[in-house]
Amino acid sequence: MSNNNNNESGLVTKAINILRETWTGTVAPFDINNQCPVTVVINRVDWEKWFLDEQTRTFCTFYDRTGGDARAKNYAFINKFGPHEQPHHNENTNQQEEHIGKKRGRPTILNFHQVYACHRSKAPKQYVRNLERTPLGCNCTSIIKVHCYGDNPLKMHVEYNWQHTGHDLGSSADMQSIPAGRSARQLIETMVDEEMTWKSICHAIRVDRAELERIKRSNYKQLPAIKKISYDMVYYAMRKAIKRRSQLGRLLSESLTKWGEKISSEGGAYHYNNDMDDVQEGMFSFGFITEFQQEIIAENTNTVVCMDSTHGTCLDDNGSRCFLYTLVIRSNVTGKGCPVGWMLTNSETHYPIVSWLQWVRDTVMFTPTQVMIDNSDTEIKALRIVFGEDTAILICHWHILRAWKKHIIKKVNPVSRAIRPDTVRAKRGEALDILIRMMSAATEDDFNSGYHDLSEFGIRNRSWDCAGLLSYFDSEYLSKKQEWSSAWRQNHSSLNTNAYVESWHRTLKETYLANIRSQHVDGLVYILHEIIALDFMSHDTDVRANLRRRAMNKAEKERQQHALDLSDFDAEMMLIAHNVGSITVSSFTNGDLEYVVNFNEQSNSLQSCTCPDYSRNAPIICKHMFLIHRVERISLPYSSPPVARNVNTMQSHMPINEVPRPDPEGLYLEAVERFKEATAKINAATEGLERAQYQLNAANVINSAAEELNAIWSTLQKFKKSNINGNHQNRF
């Protein structure tokens, strides 16, 4: 495999060098005697190379203009005497097979005839988009006629009218109007087949400084052939490659069926429903889940599932735009959002969503406990039909806030134009604050209080045109308050937005699709299954193999920082008791409360915590777990076990993850001695605090010292009970 890649890379480098060394300029006559047309006899095996070299030499492309009857005869000729690269005599063919039809009663001999015309042979167009550029067609008379006869099928007779008319062959003006040559097209197709992107191709074909100086000295008349390679050319090659790889059947339905069979053969599952013409003619839904995605679902059953759709990714057979629906779960292993299901449809109704989700429920056996969506009534209806009340629906806070800000501008307006703009902004901000309080309400009473404030807002501001704000809220959001208010949200993993799926769709369009948005549905299926699914699987493998670190979200980073902010001594004192498979820790906010963190002795990894934060937001790692990870070096949940390292034979009796720790009793006694020494100095300074001994501007310093002493006293009070408790001991 590596040898093939090396050979392809070598061919690419050779082709790039040829295009760099081929410059525009005067093209030498084909015949030194200036005879035109001229007939050349060459070996048929050398014909294609001769043809390609002549196009490269003249910066021209010759298109096949052979008639239909001649094409049929040429096809029979190739079948009989072999292709051009491997021609042969056919001595065993009987006399009857040497004739193909009759002409005036006489049988005709099987011969090969082909005609090629210059790419500028057509008449010029009357209207040209760019008036500064020469039209492509100019009635050029250059033509190549190829003949190969049945009595000598190894020789090719080339009748070449090499004099071009209507354009200056080899000039920079001619190069501007012509398409890139066959050599350049073949080079780009090879690069695309090697999975090179536009950026990597652009880097490979970059012209160096010396070549640019040469172009400048020629007054921009001499140009290398490689400059003709453009983004449009690469774009076309990429679309062509995607179509070739993805189109498994002539019809879209046939191609999607074969893609489903391919996905199933590799351990995945697919859903294809095109029997919905009674709802909308041509409506379909095609969804699939790979084997890897099923494993991710099994590992993250109790987490929030994000669902959203995006447009502008593909088209159906009729050229109508299609929509991509995605299910995204935050993987406990990678810490990042991972797509676990895709569905493509050409309808914006809820019917395709219902068909797909029913398949997910019944065939994949997956019923999510919570689903985060945008503020889409269509998606809410589909989820309720399929999962009923068993699945909690969460509406993205970001989308709701965006809608509120937009409508507050329309619904809260001053009656008088004399009111200042900053006053208007403040009044609208007041209304938005009330809505946000209802969104972040901790209890139903807090929500009701916020709703009362919103009602009072309209009553208090009768001089403002704001009566429509309450009506808008009642009609659009009050009936589904349980889907968006935090008062009814429990165990949502600190997830309040649809950021995971929104981020994924942005990555899809900007990284994988770029500007290639007009491929068919099966083209997008190819990209999703053959490229994107493998990339997510590769990232998951890297994290499990400790080649990459697990990503933490904002909530976990905040909790980790709480554990890191403690001093080493305070962190040690927070651990109250060590038991088999569990550690008791003190609360960060209330020293009277204690929580139990469970861990697995064999894998040396944390598992759960009894604190309210973990119970409500699991699988978000709580600060008590981060604290134990810091002090005891026990692996965090979802982390791969660390790679075992060689240890000294004298320490072989110690577990790999054990870090020798000082005796807590000794630490405590040392700390008390240091504290007494510092206190003695403070007491001495306190006795000398007379007005005559200090300057008047020392008041600020004395106040700061007093605040720090108060903070120290508060800290000691917090740990007073913990210090008296004698259950703090080593785990081993």
ZIRAJO-V281803 format. One record per residue. N is the residue number from 1. RES is the residue in three letters. PSI is psi in degrees with one decimal (* if undefined). NEAR is the number of other C-alpha atoms within 12 Angstrom. Layout:
BEGIN
((N/RES/PSI/NEAR) (N/RES/PSI/NEAR))
END
This chain:
BEGIN
((1/MET/-42.8/7) (2/SER/-34.1/8) (3/ASN/-39.9/9) (4/ASN/-41.5/11) (5/ASN/-39.5/16) (6/ASN/-40.0/13) (7/ASN/-43.1/15) (8/GLU/-40.8/21) (9/SER/-38.1/22) (10/GLY/-39.4/17) (11/LEU/-38.5/21) (12/VAL/-46.1/30) (13/THR/-41.5/21) (14/LYS/-42.7/19) (15/ALA/-39.8/29) (16/ILE/-42.7/33) (17/ASN/-38.3/23) (18/ILE/-44.0/22) (19/LEU/-31.7/35) (20/ARG/-32.3/30) (21/GLU/-9.5/20) (22/THR/114.0/30) (23/TRP/153.2/31) (24/THR/158.1/35) (25/GLY/-173.1/25) (26/THR/127.9/19) (27/VAL/125.0/25) (28/ALA/148.7/17) (29/PRO/147.9/22) (30/PHE/-37.8/22) (31/ASP/127.1/17) (32/ILE/-23.3/10) (33/ASN/3.1/10) (34/ASN/28.5/13) (35/GLN/130.7/16) (36/CYS/128.8/21) (37/PRO/165.7/22) (38/VAL/145.8/24) (39/THR/129.8/21) (40/VAL/135.5/27) (41/VAL/120.2/23) (42/ILE/166.5/24) (43/ASN/139.2/24) (44/ARG/-29.3/32) (45/VAL/-22.4/23) (46/ASP/1.0/22) (47/TRP/-49.5/27) (48/GLU/-37.7/21) (49/LYS/-42.3/18) (50/TRP/-43.2/22) (51/PHE/-43.6/30) (52/LEU/-41.1/23) (53/ASP/-37.6/21) (54/GLU/-37.2/26) (55/GLN/-39.3/33) (56/THR/-39.2/33) (57/ARG/-36.0/30) (58/THR/0.5/38) (59/PHE/30.2/44) (60/CYS/158.4/43) (61/THR/127.8/34) (62/PHE/126.3/36) (63/TYR/146.1/25) (64/ASP/121.5/22) (65/ARG/29.3/22) (66/THR/139.0/23) (67/GLY/167.5/14) (68/GLY/-43.8/14) (69/ASP/-41.8/17) (70/ALA/-33.1/22) (71/ARG/-39.9/20) (72/ALA/-41.2/20) (73/LYS/-39.3/28) (74/ASN/-37.6/32) (75/TYR/-41.8/22) (76/ALA/-34.8/25) (77/PHE/-43.6/36) (78/ILE/-40.1/29) (79/ASN/-32.3/23) (80/LYS/-45.5/29) (81/PHE/8.0/33) (82/GLY/163.2/22) (83/PRO/170.1/23) (84/HIS/-36.0/28) (85/GLU/-16.5/16) (86/GLN/64.8/19) (87/PRO/156.9/25) (88/HIS/158.4/24) (89/HIS/150.3/21) (90/ASN/83.0/21) (91/GLU/-23.5/15) (92/ASN/-1.5/12) (93/THR/132.9/14) (94/ASN/168.5/10) (95/GLN/-31.9/14) (96/GLN/-32.1/14) (97/GLU/-11.2/20) (98/GLU/-2.7/25) (99/HIS/142.9/21) (100/ILE/83.2/25) (101/GLY/-175.0/18) (102/LYS/151.5/13) (103/LYS/111.8/10) (104/ARG/41.3/7) (105/GLY/-8.9/7) (106/ARG/139.2/10) (107/PRO/142.6/15) (108/THR/147.7/19) (109/ILE/144.4/24) (110/LEU/109.9/33) (111/ASN/170.7/34) (112/PHE/125.4/39) (113/HIS/132.5/33) (114/GLN/145.1/33) (115/VAL/131.1/27) (116/TYR/136.2/30) (117/ALA/152.2/30) (118/CYS/146.8/39) (119/HIS/-11.0/38) (120/ARG/24.9/35) (121/SER/-19.5/29) (122/LYS/165.0/20) (123/ALA/147.4/17) (124/PRO/144.5/19) (125/LYS/146.1/17) (126/GLN/-35.5/13) (127/TYR/127.1/13) (128/VAL/134.2/14) (129/ARG/-45.6/11) (130/ASN/104.8/13) (131/LEU/-19.8/12) (132/GLU/-14.9/10) (133/ARG/141.7/17) (134/THR/135.1/26) (135/PRO/149.0/29) (136/LEU/-50.8/32) (137/GLY/136.3/27) (138/CYS/20.3/25) (139/ASN/37.8/21) (140/CYS/138.2/26) (141/THR/2.3/26) (142/SER/133.8/33) (143/ILE/150.3/34) (144/ILE/122.2/36) (145/LYS/128.0/31) (146/VAL/132.7/35) (147/HIS/137.1/34) (148/CYS/126.5/34) (149/TYR/149.4/28) (150/GLY/-26.7/33) (151/ASP/-16.6/20) (152/ASN/77.0/25) (153/PRO/1.7/33) (154/LEU/-8.2/31) (155/LYS/143.1/27) (156/MET/127.7/32) (157/HIS/117.3/28) (158/VAL/114.2/32) (159/GLU/113.2/25) (160/TYR/115.3/32) (161/ASN/91.5/28) (162/TRP/-5.8/36) (163/GLN/119.0/27) (164/HIS/145.1/32) (165/THR/145.8/21) (166/GLY/-8.3/23) (167/HIS/151.4/32) (168/ASP/104.1/26) (169/LEU/129.0/33) (170/GLY/-1.8/31) (171/SER/161.0/27) (172/SER/-33.8/30) (173/ALA/-37.8/23) (174/ASP/-37.0/36) (175/MET/-32.5/36) (176/GLN/-31.5/32) (177/SER/-11.5/31) (178/ILE/155.0/33) (179/PRO/166.2/30) (180/ALA/148.3/34) (181/GLY/169.8/33) (182/ARG/-34.0/34) (183/SER/-43.9/36) (184/ALA/-40.4/38) (185/ARG/-42.6/33) (186/GLN/-36.9/23) (187/LEU/-46.9/35) (188/ILE/-40.6/43) (189/GLU/-38.4/32) (190/THR/-42.7/29) (191/MET/-42.7/35) (192/VAL/-40.1/29) (193/ASP/-25.9/25) (194/GLU/15.2/23) (195/GLU/28.0/22) (196/MET/138.0/24) (197/THR/176.7/27) (198/TRP/-37.9/32) (199/LYS/-44.2/19) (200/SER/-35.8/17) (201/ILE/-42.9/31) (202/CYS/-38.0/23) (203/HIS/-38.0/14) (204/ALA/-33.4/27) (205/ILE/11.9/32) (206/ARG/136.8/25) (207/VAL/134.4/25) (208/ASP/177.6/16) (209/ARG/-40.8/10) (210/ALA/-41.0/12) (211/GLU/-38.0/23) (212/LEU/-38.3/20) (213/GLU/-36.8/15) (214/ARG/-40.9/19) (215/ILE/-41.1/23) (216/LYS/-42.7/14) (217/ARG/-27.9/13) (218/SER/9.5/18) (219/ASN/34.9/12) (220/TYR/30.9/22) (221/LYS/-27.7/22) (222/GLN/123.4/30) (223/LEU/140.1/35) (224/PRO/149.5/37) (225/ALA/-24.7/44) (226/ILE/-20.0/38) (227/LYS/-13.3/34) (228/LYS/-14.8/35) (229/ILE/123.3/38) (230/SER/172.1/24) (231/TYR/-39.4/22) (232/ASP/-36.4/18) (233/MET/-43.9/29) (234/VAL/-39.3/35) (235/TYR/-45.0/29) (236/TYR/-41.6/23) (237/ALA/-38.1/31) (238/MET/-43.1/38) (239/ARG/-39.5/30) (240/LYS/-40.7/24) (241/ALA/-41.9/27) (242/ILE/-42.1/33) (243/LYS/-41.1/27) (244/ARG/-37.3/21) (245/ARG/-27.9/24) (246/SER/-26.3/33) (247/GLN/95.9/30) (248/LEU/-2.9/26) (249/GLY/161.7/18) (250/ARG/-42.0/16) (251/LEU/153.0/18) (252/LEU/-40.9/30) (253/SER/-41.3/27) (254/GLU/-41.3/20) (255/SER/-43.0/29) (256/LEU/-36.8/37) (257/THR/-43.0/29) (258/LYS/-34.4/26) (259/TRP/-40.4/38) (260/GLY/-41.5/30) (261/GLU/-37.5/21) (262/LYS/-43.4/24) (263/ILE/-42.0/27) (264/SER/-38.3/20) (265/SER/-20.2/14) (266/GLU/17.1/18) (267/GLY/-3.3/18) (268/GLY/-168.8/27) (269/ALA/149.5/33) (270/TYR/159.5/37) (271/HIS/125.4/39) (272/TYR/115.3/32) (273/ASN/106.7/30) (274/ASN/20.9/29) (275/ASP/59.7/18) (276/MET/28.8/21) (277/ASP/-24.4/15) (278/ASP/-22.5/11) (279/VAL/-48.7/16) (280/GLN/130.1/18) (281/GLU/128.3/13) (282/GLY/3.2/24) (283/MET/141.4/33) (284/PHE/164.1/38) (285/SER/130.7/40) (286/PHE/115.8/44) (287/GLY/154.8/46) (288/PHE/155.5/46) (289/ILE/125.9/40) (290/THR/169.6/37) (291/GLU/-40.1/25) (292/PHE/-40.5/31) (293/GLN/-34.2/36) (294/GLN/-36.1/30) (295/GLU/-39.9/26) (296/ILE/-39.9/34) (297/ILE/-43.1/33) (298/ALA/-31.4/21) (299/GLU/-14.7/21) (300/ASN/55.6/31) (301/THR/-29.8/25) (302/ASN/17.1/29) (303/THR/170.4/35) (304/VAL/133.9/45) (305/VAL/126.7/44) (306/CYS/134.2/42) (307/MET/134.4/46) (308/ASP/165.5/38) (309/SER/159.6/37) (310/THR/150.5/31) (311/HIS/179.7/25) (312/GLY/31.0/30) (313/THR/-28.1/37) (314/CYS/173.2/33) (315/LEU/155.7/28) (316/ASP/-170.1/33) (317/ASP/-29.0/26) (318/ASN/4.3/17) (319/GLY/8.3/17) (320/SER/144.8/22) (321/ARG/147.4/25) (322/CYS/166.0/35) (323/PHE/140.3/35) (324/LEU/119.2/40) (325/TYR/138.9/39) (326/THR/137.7/42) (327/LEU/125.8/43) (328/VAL/134.5/39) (329/ILE/140.7/42) (330/ARG/113.9/42) (331/SER/130.6/39) (332/ASN/-22.6/36) (333/VAL/-52.6/36) (334/THR/-22.3/34) (335/GLY/7.0/31) (336/LYS/162.4/27) (337/GLY/136.3/39) (338/CYS/121.9/44) (339/PRO/132.2/44) (340/VAL/9.9/45) (341/GLY/142.2/44) (342/TRP/149.1/41) (343/MET/133.2/41) (344/LEU/135.7/45) (345/THR/159.5/45) (346/ASN/20.5/39) (347/SER/147.0/32) (348/GLU/5.6/29) (349/THR/175.5/25) (350/HIS/-9.5/30) (351/TYR/-47.4/31) (352/PRO/-35.2/41) (353/ILE/-43.0/43) (354/VAL/-45.6/34) (355/SER/-42.3/32) (356/TRP/-47.0/41) (357/LEU/-33.0/41) (358/GLN/-38.3/26) (359/TRP/-41.1/29) (360/VAL/-41.0/31) (361/ARG/-44.3/22) (362/ASP/-37.2/16) (363/THR/-48.8/19) (364/VAL/-14.8/28) (365/MET/46.8/16) (366/PHE/118.8/32) (367/THR/103.8/30) (368/PRO/145.8/35) (369/THR/-32.3/26) (370/GLN/139.4/37) (371/VAL/125.0/44) (372/MET/127.2/45) (373/ILE/169.3/42) (374/ASP/178.0/33) (375/ASN/67.0/32) (376/SER/115.6/27) (377/ASP/-30.6/20) (378/THR/-45.2/22) (379/GLU/-37.4/33) (380/ILE/-43.2/31) (381/LYS/-43.8/23) (382/ALA/-41.9/28) (383/LEU/-39.3/37) (384/ARG/-37.5/23) (385/ILE/-41.4/22) (386/VAL/-48.6/28) (387/PHE/-10.8/27) (388/GLY/-143.5/21) (389/GLU/-0.2/19) (390/ASP/-24.2/15) (391/THR/124.5/26) (392/ALA/134.0/32) (393/ILE/127.1/40) (394/LEU/130.7/45) (395/ILE/135.4/41) (396/CYS/126.0/35) (397/HIS/-34.4/30) (398/TRP/-42.6/24) (399/HIS/-36.3/23) (400/ILE/-44.7/32) (401/LEU/-38.9/29) (402/ARG/-42.3/18) (403/ALA/-40.5/23) (404/TRP/-46.7/31) (405/LYS/-38.2/24) (406/LYS/-42.8/16) (407/HIS/-25.9/24) (408/ILE/-36.2/32) (409/ILE/-33.7/24) (410/LYS/-33.1/20) (411/LYS/-21.5/28) (412/VAL/102.6/34) (413/ASN/145.6/31) (414/PRO/145.3/26) (415/VAL/-37.4/17) (416/SER/141.0/14) (417/ARG/-6.4/13) (418/ALA/-10.1/11) (419/ILE/136.6/16) (420/ARG/150.1/14) (421/PRO/-37.4/14) (422/ASP/-30.5/12) (423/THR/-39.1/18) (424/VAL/-45.0/26) (425/ARG/-39.7/19) (426/ALA/-40.4/19) (427/LYS/-41.8/29) (428/ARG/-37.0/32) (429/GLY/-35.4/20) (430/GLU/-43.0/23) (431/ALA/-41.6/37) (432/LEU/-37.1/32) (433/ASP/-38.2/24) (434/ILE/-43.3/33) (435/LEU/-40.1/40) (436/ILE/-35.1/29) (437/ARG/-38.7/29) (438/MET/-34.7/35) (439/MET/-40.5/39) (440/SER/14.8/25) (441/ALA/135.2/26) (442/ALA/-28.6/20) (443/THR/169.5/20) (444/GLU/-34.7/21) (445/ASP/-39.4/17) (446/ASP/-38.2/23) (447/PHE/-46.6/28) (448/ASN/-36.2/23) (449/SER/-41.2/21) (450/GLY/-38.0/28) (451/TYR/-36.8/31) (452/HIS/-39.9/19) (453/ASP/-36.0/25) (454/LEU/-39.2/32) (455/SER/-43.0/25) (456/GLU/-29.1/20) (457/PHE/-40.5/30) (458/GLY/-34.0/28) (459/ILE/-41.8/18) (460/ARG/-26.6/16) (461/ASN/57.0/23) (462/ARG/-21.1/18) (463/SER/-0.9/18) (464/TRP/153.2/25) (465/ASP/82.5/26) (466/CYS/11.7/32) (467/ALA/-27.9/28) (468/GLY/-15.2/24) (469/LEU/-45.1/36) (470/LEU/-40.2/30) (471/SER/-41.3/17) (472/TYR/-44.1/21) (473/PHE/-43.0/29) (474/ASP/-39.9/18) (475/SER/-30.8/13) (476/GLU/-30.2/20) (477/TYR/-24.2/28) (478/LEU/-38.8/21) (479/SER/-22.7/13) (480/LYS/37.3/23) (481/LYS/-29.1/31) (482/GLN/-19.7/25) (483/GLU/-21.1/34) (484/TRP/-19.3/41) (485/SER/139.4/38) (486/SER/-16.6/30) (487/ALA/-26.7/26) (488/TRP/5.1/26) (489/ARG/123.9/31) (490/GLN/141.5/30) (491/ASN/51.6/27) (492/HIS/17.7/37) (493/SER/34.3/33) (494/SER/25.3/32) (495/LEU/114.5/38) (496/ASN/-1.8/36) (497/THR/167.8/31) (498/ASN/34.5/35) (499/ALA/-34.2/31) (500/TYR/-46.3/32) (501/VAL/-33.5/37) (502/GLU/-42.5/30) (503/SER/-39.1/24) (504/TRP/-44.3/33) (505/HIS/-36.2/36) (506/ARG/-40.9/20) (507/THR/-40.6/20) (508/LEU/-48.3/30) (509/LYS/-37.7/26) (510/GLU/-31.7/16) (511/THR/-49.4/20) (512/TYR/-42.4/27) (513/LEU/-32.5/30) (514/ALA/-118.5/21) (515/ASN/5.5/23) (516/ILE/85.5/33) (517/ARG/-1.8/31) (518/SER/19.1/31) (519/GLN/164.8/36) (520/HIS/173.8/40) (521/VAL/-42.9/44) (522/ASP/-25.6/42) (523/GLY/-41.1/38) (524/LEU/-35.9/42) (525/VAL/-41.7/44) (526/TYR/-45.4/34) (527/ILE/-42.4/35) (528/LEU/-46.1/37) (529/HIS/-41.0/37) (530/GLU/-19.7/24) (531/ILE/-59.1/22) (532/ILE/-45.2/30) (533/ALA/-37.6/32) (534/LEU/-35.5/21) (535/ASP/-42.5/20) (536/PHE/-37.9/29) (537/MET/-38.2/28) (538/SER/-42.4/19) (539/HIS/-40.5/27) (540/ASP/-41.1/34) (541/THR/-41.3/20) (542/ASP/-40.9/19) (543/VAL/-41.9/26) (544/ARG/-30.2/24) (545/ALA/8.8/19) (546/ASN/25.8/19) (547/LEU/-21.6/17) (548/ARG/155.8/18) (549/ARG/149.5/22) (550/ARG/135.0/30) (551/ALA/141.6/24) (552/MET/140.8/29) (553/ASN/-178.8/25) (554/LYS/-41.3/17) (555/ALA/-42.5/25) (556/GLU/-36.9/30) (557/LYS/-38.9/20) (558/GLU/-41.3/19) (559/ARG/-38.0/25) (560/GLN/-38.7/26) (561/GLN/-35.2/21) (562/HIS/-42.1/24) (563/ALA/-32.6/29) (564/LEU/-24.1/23) (565/ASP/-19.5/18) (566/LEU/147.5/22) (567/SER/165.7/17) (568/ASP/-40.9/22) (569/PHE/-46.5/26) (570/ASP/-39.0/30) (571/ALA/-40.6/31) (572/GLU/-42.8/34) (573/MET/-19.0/39) (574/MET/-22.8/46) (575/LEU/114.0/42) (576/ILE/-48.9/37) (577/ALA/145.5/28) (578/HIS/122.1/25) (579/ASN/174.4/22) (580/VAL/115.1/19) (581/GLY/7.2/24) (582/SER/156.5/30) (583/ILE/132.8/39) (584/THR/128.8/36) (585/VAL/157.4/39) (586/SER/152.6/38) (587/SER/147.0/33) (588/PHE/-28.6/30) (589/THR/-23.6/17) (590/ASN/108.5/20) (591/GLY/-15.5/25) (592/ASP/-15.1/19) (593/LEU/145.8/21) (594/GLU/147.3/25) (595/TYR/155.0/33) (596/VAL/125.1/32) (597/VAL/120.6/40) (598/ASN/146.0/29) (599/PHE/162.2/31) (600/ASN/119.4/22) (601/GLU/-37.3/22) (602/GLN/-47.9/15) (603/SER/-8.4/23) (604/ASN/49.1/30) (605/SER/144.1/29) (606/LEU/150.2/36) (607/GLN/-48.0/33) (608/SER/170.0/35) (609/CYS/147.9/37) (610/THR/4.7/28) (611/CYS/154.2/29) (612/PRO/-32.6/22) (613/ASP/-47.1/28) (614/TYR/-37.8/30) (615/SER/-33.0/21) (616/ARG/-34.8/23) (617/ASN/8.0/27) (618/ALA/141.4/32) (619/PRO/20.5/38) (620/ILE/129.9/43) (621/ILE/129.4/44) (622/CYS/169.0/42) (623/LYS/-23.5/39) (624/HIS/-35.9/46) (625/MET/-41.6/50) (626/PHE/-35.9/38) (627/LEU/-46.9/40) (628/ILE/-37.0/45) (629/HIS/-37.5/33) (630/ARG/-44.5/29) (631/VAL/-46.8/33) (632/GLU/-7.1/35) (633/ARG/34.1/25) (634/ILE/134.4/37) (635/SER/144.8/32) (636/LEU/160.0/40) (637/PRO/148.4/33) (638/TYR/1.3/33) (639/SER/147.2/33) (640/SER/146.1/28) (641/PRO/140.2/26) (642/PRO/152.0/21) (643/VAL/131.7/15) (644/ALA/138.0/11) (645/ARG/155.8/11) (646/ASN/134.2/12) (647/VAL/159.5/14) (648/ASN/141.7/11) (649/THR/-27.3/8) (650/MET/-19.5/8) (651/GLN/15.7/14) (652/SER/-21.2/13) (653/HIS/-9.6/12) (654/MET/143.3/14) (655/PRO/152.7/23) (656/ILE/-40.4/23) (657/ASN/0.4/30) (658/GLU/130.3/22) (659/VAL/120.2/18) (660/PRO/131.9/17) (661/ARG/144.6/19) (662/PRO/157.6/17) (663/ASP/124.6/16) (664/PRO/-34.5/27) (665/GLU/-41.5/22) (666/GLY/-40.6/13) (667/LEU/-41.5/19) (668/TYR/-45.4/20) (669/LEU/-41.0/16) (670/GLU/-41.7/16) (671/ALA/-39.9/18) (672/VAL/-41.5/17) (673/GLU/-44.7/14) (674/ARG/-38.5/14) (675/PHE/-40.8/17) (676/LYS/-40.6/14) (677/GLU/-45.2/14) (678/ALA/-37.7/15) (679/THR/-36.3/17) (680/ALA/-39.3/14) (681/LYS/-40.9/14) (682/ILE/-42.0/18) (683/ASN/-39.9/14) (684/ALA/-40.5/12) (685/ALA/-33.3/16) (686/THR/-40.3/17) (687/GLU/-25.2/12) (688/GLY/12.7/13) (689/LEU/70.0/17) (690/GLU/150.0/13) (691/ARG/-30.6/13) (692/ALA/-19.5/9) (693/GLN/-12.8/12) (694/TYR/150.3/16) (695/GLN/159.9/13) (696/LEU/-32.1/13) (697/ASN/5.5/10) (698/ALA/-3.2/16) (699/ALA/-41.1/15) (700/ASN/-40.2/13) (701/VAL/-41.7/14) (702/ILE/-39.2/19) (703/ASN/-43.7/13) (704/SER/-42.7/13) (705/ALA/-38.4/17) (706/ALA/-40.9/16) (707/GLU/-40.9/14) (708/GLU/-38.8/14) (709/LEU/-38.4/18) (710/ASN/-39.9/14) (711/ALA/-39.9/14) (712/ILE/-42.5/16) (713/TRP/-41.7/16) (714/SER/-39.4/15) (715/THR/-42.2/23) (716/LEU/-38.8/20) (717/GLN/-35.1/17) (718/LYS/-36.7/24) (719/PHE/11.1/29) (720/LYS/-49.3/19) (721/LYS/-38.3/22) (722/SER/-36.5/31) (723/ASN/-32.5/29) (724/ILE/-31.7/16) (725/ASN/126.7/20) (726/GLY/11.9/16) (727/ASN/-6.0/22) (728/HIS/115.0/25) (729/GLN/164.9/24) (730/ASN/150.9/26) (731/ARG/-25.1/29) (732/PHE/*/19))
END
